[in-house]
């Protein structure tokens, strides 16, 4: 380690001091600069064994400096630091050839481990300078948030952009699994080819194989002509299989063959069709539990779970909520709705809520605030009323994975905190029952895979009564189910 020199560039004097001291104690020689031009001069002179640079500096972006450094010294490892901490920053740093991207604030011990690993590694990192546009508007980023939990997601995604590895995205409903899949496609090597998404839970089980692989004319009753499947539509691009835990066993076997052999046959077809498609899957289920129950193939799980990404629930990154709210308010304004802002006390109440429906539930509330309220500044009374009136989401709407009793307790706490000492004289019992009824029926329908006869038996209801409740409560019904 002795004699290895680290070149540091950061316009923050305090950060430079901390880095010089920490790296010096670790045995490195350190040269620190406040701007990009000084760093460039050192690199041009052949100095340094590693570069540690900030992104935002007074004379030039550290990201713009990376390709210039790589052109004259491709072996020199570059570590990028950033307080911007967005997905786009992580992607650009990785694509342009940075060895690692570290969001600020970072752990000094982690930095020292990364520096040691970088100095021990050999070869030049691959980069694609044209892959991400500098003109990209941060407002259009698919993922929002600067929390530590999201930083880990960004770093993982940035490392995966240049690969075709299978990715399994897990997390509660409403956390943004399709957004992550879309980001992997839009910023990755397949970005110029199709992105095709299909939700396994939204398709009748007996039609899934045809939807995925296509079918030949006469393959089954009603197949009056050849039909292309999602694999053919996604050729050369990305196929996103959402709710993969709901895929029936026969389709699982076919999918496994695609992953093993790189080919498939249409339903009713005999000629194998070669395919080049990146597979990204997602689920809110625990697939290991489904494996133990015999509902999911273990060999398929290992093929899909090459790189796992676990999305955090919104309650685990509440510091991201103000940024998300501003983002959704700006989106509403761009659609022609009046501009709104949130009172600080109201924002604190929003942050304190547990959000069982996660980001999707938050987005829906912000849309209501923009559309239904005349106030330009939304106060805490409006937020309390909104949260008190929020119905518990069904599993199909982003149930958040919490138990029913936990959801009831949460709803009661919100109700009492909203009304304080001025509680209504009556009506709470009927109100709670109405709000439990919808998710209870929806969950039962999901458990019976949309079979209303079985669901009615489980619930102890007459079939016609159940049908009326499904209609009155506007509960989604699986297409093709009875």
N, C-alpha and C positions, 0 to 999 in steps of 0.2 A: 504494500500500500504506500510505503514511503516514496516520495518523489512523484506521485501521481498528482496532476494539477487539474483542479476543477475551475472552470470559468463561469462566473455568476453574473447575470445581468438582471437587475430589478431597480425600478426608479424609486422604490420605497427604502429609505435609509435604514429604518428599523429592521426590515426583513434582511437587508444585506448584512447588517451587523450580526443578527442571529445566525445566519447561514455561515458567515465567516468563522464565528466562534465554534459552532457545532462541527463543521467540517474540519476545522483546525484541530479540535480535540480528537477527532477520529483519525488524524494522521495525514490528512490531505494538505497539499499546497493549494491556496485559494487566491484567485484574483477576482475582484468584484468591481462591476461598473454600473453606472446609473442609466446607461442608454445603449441602444443597439449598435451605434457606430463604433464605440470603443470595443465592444465585443467582436464586431466584424474585423476590426484591425488586428486584434489578438489572433483570431482564427486564421486570417489571411497570412499572418507571419508564421504559422505553424505551431502556435502555442496551444497548450491545454490538451488534456486527455479526455475531457468530458465537458459538455456545455449544459448549464442549468439556467434557463431563461424564462422570464415572465412573458406574457402575451402583450399586454398594453404597456408601451414605453413611449416617451415623448417624441422620438424621432422616427420609429419604425416598429411595426408589429413583430413580435417574436415569431409568429407563425410565418410571416413573409420572409423572415431570415432563414428559416429551415432549408428550403430548396437551394438557396445560395450557398449555404454551408455544405450541404450534401454534394453539390456540384464540384467543389474544389477539394473537399475532404470527406468522401463518402463513408470512411471508417469511423469518423468521430460521432460518438453517441450524444444524443440531445434529449434532455428531459425538460418538459414544458410545465411551467406553473401558471395557474390562472385563477383570478378571483371572479371571472365571468361565469365559469362553471356551468356552461350549457352543453347540450348534446352536440351542437354544431362545433363548439370549441374542441371537444374531445375527438370528434371525427376528423376535423381538419388537422389536428396535431398528429394523429395516427397516420392519416393518408399521406401527409407530407414527409413522413419518415421519422417522426419522433420515437425514441425508444419507449418513453412512458409519458403519460399525462397525469399531473397531480393537481386536483382542485385545492385552492386555499380556503380555510387553513388546513394544513396537513401535519401529520405526525412526523417529527424529526427522525425517529427511529425507522419509520417506514421509508423515508427518503434515503437514509443511509443504506438500507438494505437494497433499494432500487439502484443506487449508485454503484454499490459493490457488484450487483448482478450485471449491470451494464458494462462495467470495466472488464468483467470476466468473460462476457459474451464476445463472439466473433461474427464477422459478416456485416453487411449493410442492410438495414431494414428496408423493406419494399415500401414504395409510396406512389400515390397517384394524385399529382397536384391538381389535376383537372376535375377530380371527382366531386368536390364540394365547391359551390360558388361563394365567393367573398361577398357577393351582393345579397346573399340569403338574408331575409328579414327574420330577426329572432322571433317576431310575433307569429310567424308561420311554422315555427318548430313543432314537430309532432308531440314532443314531451316537454312538460313544464315543471320546473322545480330545481332548487339549489341545495336541498337538504343532503346530508351525508348519504342517506339511503339512495337517493336518486343519482348522486355522483358515482356510486358503485355501479349502478345500472348503465350510466353513460360510458364509463370506462370499459365495461364488459362489451357493450354494443360496438364501441370503437374498435376493439380488438377483433370483432367478428366480421366487420364490414368487408374485408377482402377474402373471406372464406366462403365455402359452400357447405359448412357443417350443419347437421340437423340440430335445431334448437327447440327445446320444450319450455314454454312459458307458462308458469303457474301463478296463481294469486286469486284473491277473491273476485267475485263479479264486480265490474265497474272500475277496476284498477287500471285499465288501459292496455290489455293484452294485445288487441289488434293494432293499436297504435305502435307498440314495440315491434310487432311483426312488419308493419308498414315501414317503419324507420330502417329496419334491417334491409329491406328491399330497396327503398328509395336512395339510401346512401351506400349501397353495396355494389358488388360486381354485376348483379342482374338488373340494375336500375333501368336499363333501356329496354327491358323485356316485360312481359305481362306480370301483374300481381293479381292472383285469383284467390278469393277467400270463400270458404264454405263452412257453414255451421252444422256440425253433425246432429245437434239436438233439434234442429229446425226441419229436418228431412225425414219422412217416413222411412223406417228401417229397411223395408223391402225395396226401396228405391236408391239407397245410398250407393251401392255398387255401380248402378247405371249412371248416377250423377258424377261419380268419380272417374270411371273408366270408359263411359260411353256404352252404347249397345248397337247391335246390328239389327237390320230390319228382320222382323219376325222372331226376335230373341225371346219375347214374352207377349202376352196378350196386350194389345195397344201399341206395340212397337211397329208402327206402320212405315217407318223409314229409319235409316241410320242416324244416330245422334252422337255428337261429340261429347266427351266427358271433360271434367275440370283439368285432368292431367294434360289432355291434348290442348286445351285452351291456355294452359300455363306454360307450355313448352318453351324452354329457354329462360324461364323466369322463376317466380316463386309461387308455390301453392301453400296457402295458409289454411290449416285444418283446425278450426276452433271447436272446442268441447270434444276433443278426441276421445275422452272417456265414454262418450255415448255411441261410439262406433260399434256396430254389431260384430260378432266373431268372424263371420264370413268375409266381411270387408277388411277386418284386421289381417286375415291371412293373405288376402290379395295385396294389401299395402306392404306387408313384410316382404313379399316377393319383389315388389318394386325396389325397395331399399336394398335388398340383397343382390338382385340380378340387373337392376336398371332397366327393366322392361315389364310390360303388362299386356293383358289381352282384354278386349272389349267383352261385355256380356253377350254371349252368343257367338263370339269370334274365336278363331283358332290360331291366327297368326300373331306371334309376339310383336309388340311395338316397342321399339327402343325409346327411352325418354331421358331428358336432361332437365330436371326440375329440382329446385331446392325446396325441401320440405321444412316448414315451420309449423309446430303444433302448439296448442294451448288448452288448458283445462282449469276449472276451479275445483275439480275433484282431486282426491288423494289417489293417484293411480296405483300406488303400492297396496292400498287397501282393496282396490278393485282386483288386483292380481291375486291377493289372498282369497277373495271371494270367487275366483274363477271367471271373472267378467272381462279381464284384459290380459292379453298375452305378455308374458314376461320378456320373451325374446324381442317382441316389438317395442316394448318399453325401453329396453337398452339401446335399440337402434334409433329411437326418437330422442332419447335423453342424452345425446352426446354432449351438448352444452345446455345445462339447466339455467333458467333465469327466473328468479322468484321476485315478483313485484310486491312491494310493500303496500299494506292498506293505507288509506289516507290518514287514519288516526295515528299511524306511526311516523308521519312526516307532516305534522300540523303546521310547521314553519313554512311550508310551501303554499298554504291555503291563500294568504293574501295575494301572492303572485298569480295563482290560478284564478282567483276571483277577478282580478284586474284583466286577465286574459279573456275570460268569458264575457265580462262587461264590454270590452273592446270589440269582441266578435259580435255582440248584440248591436252595438252602435253601427258597425259596418253593414249590418242587415237593415238599417233604417230605423231602429228603435231609439228612443231618447237616451242621451248619455246620463249615466248614473254613477254615483260614488257611494262608498260605504263609510259610515261614521266609525271612528276608532273603537268605541265601546261595542258597536254592533259586530265589527270584525273580530274582536276578542271572543264574543259569544259564538260566532261561526267557528273559530278555531277550537273552542272548547267542546263542541258537539262531536259525537263519535263517528258520524257518517257511515252507517251500515251499508249504504249503497255506493260508498267511495266517490271517486271523481265524477262518475256519471250522475250521482245524486246531487252533488254540489253544482254541477253544470246546469241541471234541470232547475234548481232553485234560483240560480242567477238569471236564467232566462225568464222565469216568472217575475222576478224583481224588475227586470227591464221592461217587461210587457204590461204588467198589471198595476203598477204603482205610479202615482203621479209625482211623488217626491223626487227631487233631483238627488238629495242626500238621504240615503236609506239609514234610518235609525234603528236602535236596538228593539223598539216595540214591534216594528215590522218583522225583524228577524225572529223574535220570540214567537210571534204569531205564525210565521212560516214553519218554524221547527215544531211547534205544537200541533200544527195541522198536517205534518208530514206523515203519511201512512207508511207502515213497515213494508218494504219491498218484498215481493215474492222471490223465490230462488231464481226465477227466470228474469227478474228485473234487477238483480244484483243484491242478493240477500246478505252478502257479507260474511256468510259462514257462521253467524252467531246463532245460539240456540233460541228457540221461540220464547222461553221464559226470560232469557236475557234481553231480548228485544222488547218484551212487554215492560220489564223493569226500566229499561232506558226510556221508553215512551212515557211512562208514568212520571219519571223524574223530570223529563222535559215539560210535561203538562203542568206539574205543580210549580216548577220554577217559573213558568211563563205567567201563571195566574197569581202566585203569591198568596196573600191573605184574602183576595177577592175571588175565591173559587165559586164556580156556578153552583146553584142549589141542587141540581140534579143532571142526569144525562150521561155521566161518565161511564157507567156500566154498559149501556147500549152502544156508546161510542167506541169503547175498547173492543167490544164483541164484533162490531162491524169491521174494525180494522184488523182484527185477527182472522176473520172469516176468509178474506181474500187470499192471504198467503197460505192459510191452511188448505184451502181447496187447490190452489196452484201447486203446492208441494205434493199433495196426494196425487194429482194428475201426473206430475212428473214421475213419481214413484211407480205409477201404473202405466207409464209411457203413453199417456193420453187416452187410455181405455176408460171411458166414462162409466161403463157398467161396473167394472171392478172398483173404480173410485167411489161410486155411490154405495157399494157394499161396504167398503172400508169405512166410509164416513157415517154409514147408517142412515142414508138419505134415500128417498125415492128418486129414481132416475130422472123423472120430469122436474122434480124440485132442484136437483143438481144442475140440470140444463138451464133452468131459469136463473139460478144464482150465477152461473158462468156468464150468461148474457147480461144480467143486471150489473154484475161487478166488472164486466169487461175483461174477463180473464182469457189470455191467449190460449187457443186450443191447437194442439199439434196437428198439422195438416194430414189428413188421411186417417186419423184415429177415430174410433167409434165411442 
